[in-house]
Amino acid sequence: MQKPTFYITTPIYYPNSSPHIGTAYTTIAADTVSRYKRMRGYDVWFLTGTDENAQKIARTAEAKGVPPKEYVDEVVDKFQQLWRLLDISNDDFIRTTEERHKVVVQDIFQRLYDQGDIYKSEYEGWYCTPCETFWTENKLNDGKCPNPDCGREVELLKEESYFFKMSKYQDQLLQHIESHPDFIQPVARRNEMISFVRGGLEDLCVSRTTFKWGIPVPFNPKHVVYVWLDALINYVSALGWGQEDAKFKKYWPAVHLMGKDIVRFHAVIWPIILLALGVELPRTVYGHGWFLSREGGKISKSRGNVQDAFELIRLYGSDGIRYFLLKEMQAGSDGYYSEDALVERINSDLANDYGNLLSRTTAMIEKYRQGVVPAVVNPSPLDAEISVLAAAAKKEVEDCLDRLDFSNALVAIWRFIGRVNKYVDESAPWTLAKNPALDAQLDTVLYTLAEALRIVTILCSPFMPGVPARVWAQLGITAQPELHTWEAAAWGGFGPGVKINRGEALFPRIEEQKEGVAETDKVSQTVASPSQEAEPSAPAEISIEDFARLDLRVGKIIAAEKVEKADKLLKLEVELGQERRTVVSGIAKHYAPEELVGKSVVLVANLKPVKLRGILSQGMILAASHEGKLEVLTVSQDLPGGARVK
């Protein structure tokens, strides 16, 4: 049976300077849906590339004193390096300086000219070189480019040019947009384009004579093809349209993914070119939002607020960067980027939620079952609920990815992770382990945790492709690829008797930043309680005023681990409302780390900072002790973290 096909493209990027983290989002998003479709059995073709035939490329190269091709070769190599570091699985990378592109552009230009859709005239108007866009005078903003992301000076140009009859196809395009609701997405972009087309389309200038860097017009080589006709054709030239049509016939039509600022070119100009050629229009044109700096404004090279993507990957890893960008960009809206927010996401979602679930699970299987995953015996309604929620999470992820809603797909996965973490606390395996009569129940809980982790990891695979292999190694199923597939993300696939291999933390918490990057994670300040020593006798009386000086807070423990070379100490990550702290507490002989995660405890939040085993900390967990027994003081989980204890 022939596989269904799926063709997805990113815009082709201007190689006028190195790629940045805002540029990376579109490519990561396209890669994620490509990986997902492949896991669902599709024959996928994923295209990205670079748009090199532009006046601003020629000017930048001239300013650097090198030929344009030599300049772009160096920058294009950086794009390709970045995509490799981000685990991008593109099937093709097209450059508009390639011969395979040039011949298709010239073929299309000739066809449109021969059928009367391109004509020669003279153009006089205002041109913005950075945007590669012509503007009429009434569209200028105080005489400058009206693009809100630009605002630069424009220049008045008067030259002989060829024009494409956009207006001829206006009504046909409008009818297609209105009769195909999924053609332009999200809805806000669709409405913008309907309004734009209804406002009337002007014929498009499609050639230039004032520079030579570009593809010559086939019948008049003193003209070069203007960038927006040239660049858009890459989506079919990469498939060999008009030359070797087999690949084109197999994969077309495409899903075009891009930032919202270039939707107009892809949803108006490009479809009209295809209408004139009699070619089926793209399946979907999807314009996502921008990444905005927390300080304000779009992250872009022109604003000078970009960060070195290579350095960010070195510090935080490809998977952490991918997760953050996909999670932060809500469908149809802009996303916000800051390095502090990136660190917070990695520490909270990846280290505390996902990573800690893997650590707790493998630790308990190792401790209670010598590292062997047990079989299920008589699952309880609570155990069965987890299997039902796993199926629901998978269905929700599929629905979200089918509509390119990456953020809500991750929300669905993390909702399930949160429920599994809560299940650990509800089932309390450390308590079951103390009673041999409950061995069967403990077996079921441990199996449920291992199986939940397997399914979570499959669902995360398209988003963070570097993660699964590390999880499979710890779960002991590296050599069982049949358990890694999307189809295998159904409950019960994990066979009992597998030997786990507990390893290093999946996502180590980022405790301190490297010099010259961002400030230390402000929400990861440390809190400590001294180790439990002998209780003081006859404590002195204090006044109500003295007691009022104590800041007692409810804190939820979200992660726990032993402190190296300290028999009594546990390091606890505690959530106090919007703040997270690290507590070092001398209770390791009374509690296993996994017993504490999820508990809401009482914390002395204004204790003077102290260093314990090299950890600078502030605060203390309250506990009661008597005759060698100790119990941490806990409160109802209905109280939020940070609530004041009076």
C-alpha positions in Angstrom: 0.0 0.0 0.0 1.4 3.4 -1.0 2.1 5.8 1.9 0.2 9.1 2.0 2.5 12.0 1.2 3.2 15.3 3.1 5.2 18.2 1.8 6.1 21.0 4.2 8.3 24.1 3.6 9.9 26.9 5.6 10.5 30.2 4.0 13.9 30.4 2.4 16.0 32.7 4.6 18.0 35.7 3.7 21.7 34.8 4.3 22.7 38.5 4.9 23.9 37.6 8.4 24.0 34.6 10.8 20.7 32.9 11.7 19.3 33.7 15.2 16.9 32.1 17.6 13.9 33.8 16.2 14.7 32.4 12.7 15.1 28.9 14.2 11.5 28.7 15.4 10.0 28.2 12.0 12.5 25.5 11.1 12.0 23.7 14.4 8.3 23.8 14.0 8.5 22.4 10.5 10.8 19.7 11.7 8.5 18.7 14.5 5.5 18.2 12.2 7.7 16.4 9.7 8.9 14.0 12.4 5.3 13.5 13.6 4.0 12.7 10.1 6.8 10.3 9.5 5.9 8.5 12.7 2.3 8.4 11.5 3.4 6.6 8.3 3.6 9.5 5.9 6.1 9.8 3.1 7.4 13.3 4.0 9.4 15.8 2.0 10.7 18.7 4.2 12.3 21.7 2.4 14.2 24.6 3.7 16.9 26.8 2.1 18.2 30.3 1.4 17.1 33.3 -0.7 20.3 34.6 -2.2 19.3 36.7 -5.2 18.5 40.0 -3.5 19.8 43.5 -3.8 20.6 43.7 -0.1 22.8 40.6 -0.4 24.8 42.4 -3.2 25.1 45.5 -1.2 26.3 43.7 2.0 28.9 41.7 0.0 30.1 44.9 -1.7 30.5 46.6 1.7 32.6 43.6 2.8 34.7 43.7 -0.4 33.9 40.2 -1.5 31.8 38.8 -4.4 28.2 38.0 -3.5 28.5 34.3 -4.0 31.6 34.1 -1.8 29.8 36.0 0.9 26.6 34.0 0.9 28.5 30.7 0.8 30.0 31.5 4.2 26.6 32.5 5.7 24.7 29.6 4.2 27.2 27.2 5.9 26.2 28.7 9.2 22.5 28.1 8.5 23.3 24.5 7.7 25.4 24.1 10.8 22.7 25.5 13.0 20.1 23.1 11.5 22.3 20.2 12.2 22.8 21.3 15.9 19.1 21.6 16.3 18.5 18.1 14.9 16.6 19.4 11.8 15.6 16.5 9.6 15.1 18.4 6.3 15.1 16.3 3.1 16.3 19.1 0.9 18.1 22.5 1.2 17.6 24.7 -1.8 19.7 27.8 -2.7 18.3 30.2 -5.2 21.8 30.5 -6.8 21.6 26.8 -7.8 21.2 25.9 -11.5 18.1 23.7 -10.8 16.3 26.8 -9.4 17.5 29.2 -12.1 16.1 27.0 -15.0 12.7 26.8 -13.4 12.5 30.5 -12.7 13.4 31.4 -16.3 10.9 28.8 -17.6 8.1 30.2 -15.6 9.0 33.8 -16.5 9.0 32.9 -20.2 5.6 31.0 -19.9 3.9 33.9 -18.1 5.3 36.4 -20.7 4.3 34.2 -23.6 0.7 34.0 -22.4 0.4 37.7 -21.8 0.6 37.8 -18.0 3.9 39.7 -17.9 4.4 42.9 -19.8 7.1 45.6 -20.0 6.5 49.1 -18.6 8.3 51.7 -16.5 8.2 51.8 -12.7 8.6 54.8 -10.5 8.1 54.5 -6.8 9.6 54.1 -3.4 11.8 51.0 -2.7 12.9 49.6 0.7 16.0 47.5 0.1 16.0 45.6 3.5 12.4 44.5 2.9 12.8 44.1 -0.8 9.5 45.8 -1.2 8.1 48.7 -3.4 5.7 51.1 -1.7 3.4 53.8 -3.0 3.9 57.2 -1.5 0.6 57.2 0.3 1.7 54.0 2.2 4.9 55.5 3.6 5.2 56.4 7.3 6.7 59.9 7.5 8.6 59.1 4.3 10.0 55.9 5.6 9.2 52.2 5.1 5.8 51.5 6.7 6.8 47.9 7.8 6.7 48.2 11.6 9.7 45.9 11.9 11.7 48.2 9.6 11.0 52.0 9.5 14.2 52.6 7.4 14.8 55.1 4.7 13.4 54.3 1.2 14.7 55.4 -2.2 12.9 56.7 -5.2 13.4 54.4 -8.2 12.6 54.9 -11.8 13.5 52.1 -14.2 12.2 50.0 -17.0 10.6 46.9 -15.5 8.5 43.9 -16.3 5.1 43.6 -14.5 3.0 40.6 -13.6 -0.8 41.0 -14.0 -1.8 40.3 -10.4 -5.1 42.2 -10.8 -6.2 39.7 -13.5 -6.5 36.9 -11.0 -7.8 38.9 -8.0 -11.4 37.5 -8.0 -10.3 34.0 -8.7 -7.9 34.1 -5.7 -10.6 35.6 -3.4 -13.0 32.9 -4.4 -10.5 30.2 -3.5 -9.7 31.7 -0.1 -13.4 32.1 0.8 -14.2 28.5 -0.3 -11.2 26.9 1.4 -11.2 27.8 5.1 -8.0 25.9 5.8 -6.1 27.6 3.0 -4.8 30.4 5.1 -4.3 29.8 8.8 -4.7 30.8 11.6 -8.1 32.6 11.2 -6.7 36.0 11.9 -4.2 35.8 9.0 -7.0 34.5 6.7 -9.2 37.5 7.6 -6.3 39.9 7.0 -5.7 38.5 3.5 -9.4 38.5 2.5 -9.4 42.2 3.5 -6.2 42.9 1.6 -7.4 41.2 -1.6 -10.8 42.9 -1.5 -9.0 46.2 -1.3 -7.7 45.7 -4.8 -4.4 44.3 -6.2 -1.9 46.2 -8.2 0.3 44.6 -10.9 3.6 43.4 -9.5 7.0 44.6 -10.6 8.9 41.4 -11.4 12.3 42.6 -12.8 15.1 45.1 -12.0 17.8 46.7 -14.1 19.7 48.7 -11.5 21.8 45.7 -10.3 23.0 42.4 -11.9 23.0 40.0 -8.9 20.2 37.6 -9.7 18.6 35.4 -12.4 18.5 37.1 -15.9 15.2 37.4 -17.7 15.6 34.8 -20.4 14.6 37.0 -23.3 16.1 40.3 -22.0 19.2 39.7 -20.0 19.7 43.3 -19.0 16.9 42.6 -16.5 17.1 40.3 -13.5 14.1 38.6 -12.0 12.8 40.5 -9.0 13.2 38.6 -5.7 9.6 37.9 -4.8 9.0 36.1 -8.1 12.3 34.4 -8.0 12.2 33.3 -4.3 8.7 32.0 -4.2 9.3 29.6 -7.1 11.8 27.6 -4.9 8.8 25.6 -3.6 8.3 24.0 -7.0 11.9 24.2 -8.4 13.1 22.0 -5.5 10.7 19.4 -6.8 11.8 19.7 -10.4 8.7 21.3 -11.7 8.7 21.4 -15.5 12.0 19.6 -15.7 11.5 16.2 -13.9 7.9 16.2 -12.7 7.8 12.9 -10.9 8.7 14.3 -7.5 6.4 17.3 -8.0 3.5 15.1 -8.8 4.2 12.9 -5.8 4.5 15.6 -3.1 2.6 18.7 -4.2 0.6 20.5 -2.8 2.6 21.9 0.1 2.0 23.2 3.6 3.9 26.5 3.8 5.0 27.6 7.3 6.3 31.1 7.9 6.3 34.2 10.1 3.2 36.4 9.9 5.2 39.3 8.2 5.5 37.4 4.9 2.1 35.8 4.7 1.0 38.4 2.1 3.6 37.2 -0.4 2.8 33.5 0.2 -1.0 33.9 0.4 -1.5 36.4 -2.4 1.5 36.7 -4.8 2.5 33.0 -4.8 -1.1 31.6 -5.3 -1.7 34.0 -8.2 1.5 32.9 -9.9 0.2 29.3 -9.6 -3.2 30.3 -10.8 -1.6 31.8 -13.9 0.3 28.6 -14.5 -2.7 26.4 -13.9 -1.0 24.7 -11.0 -2.9 23.5 -7.9 -2.6 25.9 -5.0 -0.8 25.1 -1.7 -2.8 23.1 0.8 -2.1 25.6 3.6 -0.3 28.8 4.2 0.3 29.1 7.9 1.7 32.4 9.4 2.8 32.0 13.0 3.5 34.9 15.3 6.8 36.6 16.1 9.1 36.0 19.1 9.1 39.3 21.0 11.8 40.3 23.5 10.6 40.7 27.1 12.0 44.2 26.8 9.7 44.9 23.8 9.8 44.4 20.1 10.3 41.6 17.7 13.5 39.6 17.9 15.2 40.4 14.6 18.6 41.3 13.2 17.3 44.7 12.2 16.4 45.5 15.8 19.8 44.3 17.1 18.2 42.2 19.9 19.1 38.7 18.8 21.2 36.3 20.8 23.8 33.9 19.4 21.9 30.7 18.7 25.1 28.6 18.7 26.0 29.8 22.2 22.5 29.1 23.5 22.6 25.6 22.2 26.0 25.1 23.8 24.7 26.2 27.2 21.2 24.7 27.2 21.2 21.9 24.5 19.1 21.5 21.4 16.2 19.8 23.1 15.8 22.5 25.8 15.8 25.2 23.1 13.3 23.3 20.9 11.0 22.7 23.8 11.0 26.3 25.0 10.4 27.8 21.6 7.6 25.4 20.7 5.9 25.8 24.1 6.1 29.6 24.2 4.5 30.3 20.8 0.8 30.1 21.2 -1.2 29.4 18.0 -2.2 32.6 16.3 -0.3 34.8 18.9 3.2 36.1 19.4 5.6 34.4 21.8 8.0 36.0 24.3 11.6 35.2 24.7 14.1 35.8 27.5 17.0 33.7 28.7 15.6 33.8 32.2 12.3 32.3 30.9 14.2 29.7 29.0 16.1 28.6 32.1 12.8 28.5 34.1 11.2 26.3 31.5 14.1 23.9 31.5 14.2 23.7 35.3 10.5 23.5 35.8 9.1 21.5 33.0 12.0 19.4 31.8 14.1 18.8 35.0 11.4 18.9 37.7 8.4 17.3 35.9 9.7 15.0 33.2 13.2 14.3 34.3 12.3 13.8 37.9 9.5 11.4 37.0 12.1 9.2 35.2 14.5 9.5 38.1 11.9 8.6 40.7 10.6 5.7 38.6 13.9 4.1 37.9 15.1 4.6 41.5 12.0 2.8 42.9 12.2 -0.1 40.4 15.9 -0.5 41.3 15.3 -0.3 45.0 12.1 -2.4 45.3 12.5 -4.8 42.4 16.3 -5.1 41.8 15.9 -3.1 38.6 13.4 -5.4 36.9 10.1 -4.1 35.7 7.4 -6.2 37.3 4.1 -7.5 35.8 0.7 -6.0 36.4 -1.6 -7.8 38.9 -5.2 -6.7 39.4 -4.9 -3.0 38.5 -7.0 -0.7 40.7 -9.3 2.1 39.3 -6.5 4.5 40.0 -4.1 2.5 37.9 -6.6 2.1 35.1 -7.2 5.9 35.1 -3.6 6.5 34.1 -4.0 4.2 31.1 -7.1 6.0 30.0 -5.4 9.4 30.3 -2.5 8.2 28.3 -4.8 7.4 25.3 -6.5 10.8 25.8 -3.2 12.6 25.8 -2.1 10.9 22.6 -5.4 11.8 20.8 -5.1 15.5 21.9 -1.4 15.7 20.7 -2.5 14.3 17.3 -5.3 16.8 17.0 -3.0 19.7 17.9 -0.2 18.7 15.6 -2.6 18.1 12.7 -3.5 21.8 13.0 0.1 22.9 13.7 -0.7 23.9 17.3 2.6 22.9 18.9 2.2 24.7 22.2 -1.1 23.0 23.1 0.3 19.7 22.1 3.0 20.1 24.7 0.4 21.3 27.2 -1.4 18.0 26.7 1.7 16.0 27.3 2.7 17.9 30.4 -0.8 17.7 31.8 -0.4 13.9 31.6 3.1 14.0 33.2 1.7 16.1 36.0 -1.1 13.5 36.6 1.5 10.7 36.7 3.6 12.6 39.2 0.5 13.0 41.3 -0.3 9.3 40.9 3.1 8.5 42.5 2.0 10.4 45.6 -1.5 8.9 45.7 -0.2 5.3 45.3 2.7 5.8 47.7 4.9 2.9 46.6 7.3 3.5 49.5 4.5 2.7 51.9 3.4 -0.4 49.8 7.0 -1.6 49.9 6.8 -1.9 53.7 4.1 -4.5 53.6 4.8 -7.8 51.8 1.1 -8.4 51.5 0.9 -5.4 49.1 3.6 -6.7 46.7 1.2 -7.2 43.9 -0.1 -3.7 44.3 3.4 -2.3 44.3 4.2 -4.3 41.1 1.3 -2.7 39.3 2.3 0.8 40.4 5.9 0.4 39.2 4.8 -1.1 35.9 2.3 1.8 35.4 5.0 4.3 36.0 7.4 2.6 33.5 4.7 2.3 30.8 3.5 5.9 31.4 7.1 7.1 30.8 7.4 5.1 27.6 4.3 6.7 26.2 5.3 10.2 27.3 8.6 9.7 25.6 7.0 8.6 22.3 4.8 11.7 22.4 7.8 13.9 23.0 9.8 12.4 20.2 8.8 14.9 17.4 9.5 17.9 19.7 12.8 16.8 21.3 14.4 14.1 19.1 17.5 13.9 21.3 15.6 12.7 24.3 14.1 9.2 23.4 17.4 7.3 23.0 18.4 8.5 26.5 15.1 7.4 28.0 15.1 4.1 26.2 18.5 3.3 27.6 17.3 3.9 31.2 14.1 2.0 30.7 16.1 -0.9 29.2 14.3 -1.0 25.8 16.9 0.4 23.4 17.0 -2.9 21.5 13.2 -3.0 21.2 12.4 -0.4 18.5 8.9 -1.7 18.1 8.2 -0.1 21.5 9.3 3.4 20.2 6.8 4.0 17.4 3.8 6.2 17.4 1.5 3.2 16.8 3.1 1.6 19.9 2.0 4.5 22.1 -0.9 2.3 23.4 -1.1 1.0 26.9 0.3 -2.4 27.7 3.2 -2.5 25.2 5.9 -2.6 27.9 6.6 -6.3 28.7 7.5 -7.2 32.3 10.9 -8.6 33.1 12.8 -5.8 31.4 16.0 -4.7 33.3 16.2 -1.0 33.7 19.6 0.9 33.6 19.3 3.9 35.8 21.4 6.7 34.5 22.2 10.4 34.8 19.5 13.1 35.1 17.6 13.5 31.9 17.7 17.3 32.3 20.0 18.5 35.0 18.8 21.7 36.7 20.6 24.8 35.6 21.9 26.2 38.9 24.1 29.0 37.7 24.7 30.7 34.4 27.9 31.2 32.5 29.6 34.6 32.7 28.4 37.0 30.1 25.1 35.4 29.3 22.2 35.8 31.7 21.9 36.5 35.4 21.6 33.5 37.7 18.2 31.9 37.7 16.5 34.2 40.3 13.7 31.7 41.1 16.2 29.0 42.1 17.5 30.7 45.2 18.5 28.2 47.9 16.8 27.4 51.2 18.2 25.1 53.8 17.3 23.5 57.1 20.1 22.4 59.3 20.5 18.7 59.9 18.5 17.3 62.7 20.7 17.4 65.8 19.8 16.9 69.5 16.8 18.9 70.5 17.5 21.9 72.7 16.2 21.5 76.3 14.1 24.1 78.1 13.8 26.6 75.2 13.5 30.2 76.3 10.1 31.9 76.2 9.5 34.4 73.3 6.9 37.1 72.9 4.2 37.2 70.3 6.3 39.9 68.6 9.2 37.5 68.4 7.0 34.8 66.8 5.6 37.3 64.3 9.1 37.8 63.0 9.0 34.3 61.6 7.9 34.0 58.0 6.3 30.6 57.8 5.1 29.5 54.4 3.5 26.5 52.7 6.0 25.0 50.2 5.3 22.2 47.8 8.2 19.8 47.2 8.7 19.3 43.5 12.0 17.4 43.5 14.2 15.6 46.0 17.6 14.0 45.9 20.3 13.0 48.3 23.3 15.3 48.9 26.5 13.6 47.9 28.7 12.3 50.8 26.1 13.3 53.4 24.1 10.5 55.0 21.6 12.8 56.7 21.0 15.5 54.1 18.4 15.7 51.3 18.3 18.5 48.7 14.7 19.5 48.1 13.3 21.8 45.4 10.4 23.7 47.0 7.8 25.8 45.2 6.5 28.9 47.1 3.9 30.4 44.7 5.9 32.0 41.9 9.2 31.4 43.6 11.3 28.2 43.7 13.9 27.5 46.3 16.3 24.7 47.2 16.1 23.3 50.7 18.7 21.2 52.3 17.1 19.2 55.1 18.6 16.6 57.5 15.9 14.0 57.1 17.5 11.5 54.8 17.4 8.7 57.4 13.7 9.1 57.7 12.5 9.7 54.2 13.4 8.4 50.8 13.6 11.3 48.2 10.6 9.9 46.2 8.4 9.9 49.3 8.6 13.7 49.7 7.8 14.8 46.1 4.4 16.3 46.0 4.1 17.0 49.7 3.1 20.4 51.0 5.4 21.3 54.0 5.9 24.2 56.3 9.0 26.3 55.6 10.7 29.0 57.7 11.2 31.3 54.7 13.2 34.1 56.3 16.0 32.2 58.0 19.5 33.7 57.5 21.4 32.1 54.6 23.8 29.3 55.5 26.0 27.0 53.5 25.6 23.2 53.9 27.9 20.9 51.9 28.8 23.8 49.6 25.1 24.7 48.9 24.2 28.3 49.8 20.7 28.1 51.4 18.1 30.0 53.2 15.2 28.7 55.3 14.2 25.5 57.1 11.7 22.7 56.7 9.8 22.1 60.0 9.6 18.6 61.4 8.6 16.9 64.7 10.8 14.2 66.3 10.5 11.9 69.3 12.5 8.9 70.4 14.3 8.6 67.1 11.2 9.0 65.0 10.8 12.1 62.8 7.9 13.4 60.7 7.9 16.4 58.4 5.0 18.8 59.1 2.6 18.8 56.2 -0.6 20.7 55.3 -3.5 20.1 53.0 -2.5 20.2 49.3 -5.5 22.4 48.7 -3.4 25.3 50.1 -1.3 26.9 47.4 2.5 27.1 47.7 3.5 30.4 49.3 0.4 30.6 51.6 1.3 32.1 54.9 1.2 30.0 58.1 -0.2 32.0 61.0 
